Amino acid sequence: MNVAEIATARRTCKAFDPTRKLDPDTVDQLKTLLRFAPSSVNSQPWHYIIASTDEGKGKIAATLAGRFEYNAPKVLNASHVVVLCVRRDLDDAHLKALADQEERDGRFATPEAKETQHNARVFYTTLHRDQLNDMPRWTEKQIYIALGSLLFGAAALGIDACPMEGIDAAAIDAALDLEAQGLRCVVLTALGYSSDKDFNAKLPKSRLPAAAVISEI
Ligand SMILES: Cc1cc2nc3c(=O)[nH]c(=O)nc-3n(C[C@H](O)[C@H](O)[C@H](O)COP(=O)(O)O)c2cc1C
């Protein structure tokens, strides 16, 4: 595998073919990418809502009005739409669930090792919540790692994708009742296959030259 070839070939899909759907094995691989993304102190502050039904996609598309209307057809015509959400807080129950999962997954030789790992996570969570006051920003940073992994993985699988920040996140929270679930929408990703109306598929990629963005010391 040549990762540079994948990175330079992938393109944001601007128009999806509504007749083409992802097969279940591909969807499972993409779910694995989302779940296995790395995160600071393995905090996994995310939840992913995957809309594949007309009803689910319709609920999301209905929020894309006014200046975000241009993204609605992507949501409606994609095979699957992932709503990448963060938890509104990393509460004690979540931190305990993480430590218990790591224990079940065999990461601790002793109870003390579990305690040490848990305490480190409590330290960083408290730091961001109570001292730096940037819990939303911290959790959003983690979700963008998952987004990057999803976009690259989709390209590697030959799937077209469109990440979308052109959304009304609060309207999506309301439409999907996310606040009641302790969640907040950050960004969407539509997945599927380009249609012949996807103008971006025919355009050359454009990036600043390597010398402008990479320095070696
Ligand atoms: C976080 C993020 C948000 C984006 N939001 C939108 C969006 O709302 N609508 C859209 O059509 N494209 C969106 N894009 C696509 C970018 O415009 C695109 O990635 C960029 O122009 C580079 O083109 P490429 O992805 O084809 O290489 C977004 C991309 C990222 C990474």
The ligand as a Gaussian input file, in Angstrom:
#p B3LYP/6-31G(d) Opt

LIG

0 1
 C      -13.653000      19.517000       8.678000
 C      -14.092000      19.688000       7.269000
 C      -15.304000      20.296000       6.986000
 C      -15.748000      20.403000       5.674000
 N      -17.011000      20.899000       5.424000
 C      -17.517000      20.820000       4.156000
 C      -18.878000      21.152000       3.903000
 O      -19.635000      21.535000       4.779000
 N      -19.345000      20.990000       2.632000
 C      -18.538000      20.567000       1.599000
 O      -19.021000      20.439000       0.480000
 N      -17.232000      20.261000       1.827000
 C      -16.715000      20.372000       3.071000
 N      -15.393000      20.028000       3.319000
 C      -14.542000      19.606000       2.192000
 C      -13.384000      20.564000       1.926000
 O      -13.841000      21.676000       1.220000
 C      -12.298000      19.797000       1.164000
 O      -11.794000      18.777000       2.000000
 C      -11.141000      20.671000       0.733000
 O      -11.571000      21.646000      -0.192000
 C      -10.019000      19.860000       0.089000
 O      -10.509000      19.130000      -1.003000
 P      -10.410000      17.542000      -1.081000
 O      -11.071000      16.982000       0.149000
 O      -11.185000      17.169000      -2.330000
 O       -8.976000      17.178000      -1.156000
 C      -14.937000      19.954000       4.613000
 C      -13.703000      19.362000       4.915000
 C      -13.295000      19.210000       6.211000
 C      -11.988000      18.488000       6.487000

